[in-house]
Amino acid sequence: MLLVEDNEDNRIIYSTVLRHTGFEVVEALDGLQAVELARRLLPDLILMDISIPEMDGWEATRILREDPTTRNIPIVALTAHALADDRERASALGFTAYLAKPIEPRAVVAEVRRWIGMSTGAPPAAN
């Protein structure tokens, strides 16, 4: 999965929790890097912050949705933009889901599992 987050604390928390639960995580710090990595790696899912440098998450998602190679990758918005208009815009742009910050790390994991389940090669859940 691709985690696009410019805030170092958030990036560390989300990537650590996701890796701990068995997911492989690649990180991007800005929208340009996100588009490049998504096109090259074709991740199972993208967690996309909206307020990121170089190119915001709105534009990065628009570009990915227009590209036939990336258009079907689930993209989950991770954002402090929590107004109804923002949710409508996210839906119109093709975001698969929308999580408003602050987001509990468990909620991020639950949303990832909702869209892609466990990653291949993940350790089995403890009984």
Steps between C-alpha positions, in 0.01 A plus 500: 500500500604859444477745790507865386554723803730799546460522879783292641321408825189380316709314243698318769190409701296372203786314331613340827151377589434375147834316482441354847168357381665338198475753218783606272515882492676733257505867599469817292544853637327699226256471212759477223676213675161335566405500131843372394503219759139401431570470127820304556395270786123464438423462873193312628380820670601864545450696822505859374535811713337801332723784623838390368778698327583526129158373387209461741312175551203623295715547191706184555180296526353665190813404303497143632130459416559619142788254448376156379780323692407655838129585469378191688734523800294578813596846632404591857516869594670574832423862566419779739264631230189368673220720366208353305621681186839330535337157525293574190808619312690187607219280374475690172876469442489125552628447851391155614457607864556802723650511851501833686803583718577450776470131422562222748766266359258208557246673275762528223579129530127413497446708185797337325370154591157601372640568152787255460499255791835372617802535275657192345763341715361661815543300821182321609291667768574384853230281658 
